[in-house]
Amino acid sequence: MKQKTERNAYKPRKPFKAIEGVGTRPWMRLSRNSVYVLNRFYAKFNGYNRDNLSLTYKEMNGKLSGRLFTAALWELMSFGFIDRVRSGRLEKECSIYRLSNRWRKFEDKEETLNEIELRLGKIEELRRKKGSLEKRTEMNKLRNEALRVSGAKKT
């Protein structure tokens, strides 16, 4: 009798509803828009595609504005729930994300969570100001600092 040597991927039952990190300190800091976006990522998760998830602005059209969707993505990346694998932008390809477990290391690090939240708050304050090159540069700097504090790898 032949033995199976190939590993089977985890096969969740449909509908897959278990979201990692619910009720943790990082989870409690997420905005409701971020929770909604994370829910949408998990709705696309089928057990095999943890590192290959996409959620486009077109899919979110009518549910969240582009600004709120962008803010939710950055919040999820900063708090360690998702990581960006590939940036789509202008190449007519969508961005690819992976579900991450980095949020686990923030469970007992309240000061790190405060630092991340402070930077995300400053980004929101800047969004309300008139557009300029300095504003965009400062926002990118704050986003990169939030990712650095959270331990995310640059893509």
N, C-alpha and C positions, 0 to 999 in steps of 0.2 A: 504494500500500500504506500502510495506517495504521500509525503508530508508537505504541507504548504510552508514554503520558506519566505514567501513575500508577506510583508506587514500590511494588514488592513487598516485603513484610516478609520478614525472614529466616525460612526454613522449616527447622527442625531435623529431622533424621531421628528417627523413633521407635525406641526410647525415647531421650529427650533426656537425656544424662548429663554434659555438660560443665558443670562448676560453676566459676565464676570465682573466682579467689583461692586455689585449693587450693595448699598448700605455702608460702604467704607468711607473713610474721611475724604479721599479724593473725589469719590462719587458725590458726596454731599456738597462739594464746592462747584459742581457742574451746573450750568444754567439749564433751564428746561429745553432750550433749543439744542444744546449739546446732547442732552439725554435723548431727545428725539432723533438726532442724527446718528448717534451710537446705536439706537434701536434699529434704524434703517440699515446700518452696516450688518448687524446681527441677523436681520431678516434675509440678507443676501448670503450669509454664511451657511455652507452646506456640509461642513465637516472636512472638506478637502481643500478649500480655497482660503484658508486663514491668512496667507501672504499675498492674496491676489483679489482684493476687493476694490470696487470702484463705486463711487457715488457722484454723479455729475450734477452740475447746476441745472441742466435741463430736467433731470429727474425730480429735482427739488422745486422746480418752477410751480408757483401756485401754493406751495406749502411754506416755504421760507424765502425771504428776499436774499439776493446774492450777498449782501453785507452781513446778514445774520448767519447765513450758511458758512461764509468764510470765518467769521468769528467763532462759530461752533467747532469748525475743523481745527483751528489753532488752539482752542481750549482743550479739545480732546487730545491733541498731540502734546500739549504742554503738561497735562496731568497724567500722561502715560497710558491712555486707553487705546490710541492708534499711533502708528508710525507711517510716514510717507515713504513708499518704496520708489516711486517714479513720479516726477512732476510733469503734468501734461502741458499746461499752458497753451501756447500758440501753435504747437505742432499738430493740432487737430487730433491729439490723442488724449484720452482722459487720464487723470492722475490715478495712481494705484496706491492703495493703503494696505496695511496689515494690522490685524488685531494684536495689541501689545499687552504685556503683563508688567510694564514698568511702574504702573500705579501701585503695585504691591510694596515697593520700597518706600513709599510715602506714608504708609500706615502709621508709623510712630514718629514722623518728622514734620511736626506742625510748622516749624519755622521755614522749611522748604516750601510747603504748601502756601504759606503766607507770601513768600518771595515771588512765587509764580503768579499768585492772584494779584499782587501789587503791579507786576509788569503788565498783566492782561488788563487791569484797570486803567493803567496809563495809556495803553493802546486805545481803549474805548474813549478816553478823554480827548486824545489826538484826533480820533475820527470826527469829532464834532467841530473841529477847527477847519478853516478854509484850506483847500488843497494847495500844496506846494511841494517842491522837490525836498525841502528840509523836512516836511511832515512825513513824506514817504520814507525818507532815509531813517528818521527817528523811529518810525513804526517797525521797519525791518530790523533795526538794531534791537528794539525791545522784544520782538518775536524771537530773534536768535538768542537773546539772553534768557528768555523763558525756556526755550528748548535746551539751552546749555545747563541751566539750573536743574532741569528735570532729567538730565542725562541722556537725552535723545541723540542719536547719531545723525550727522548731516547726510543728506542724499545728494 
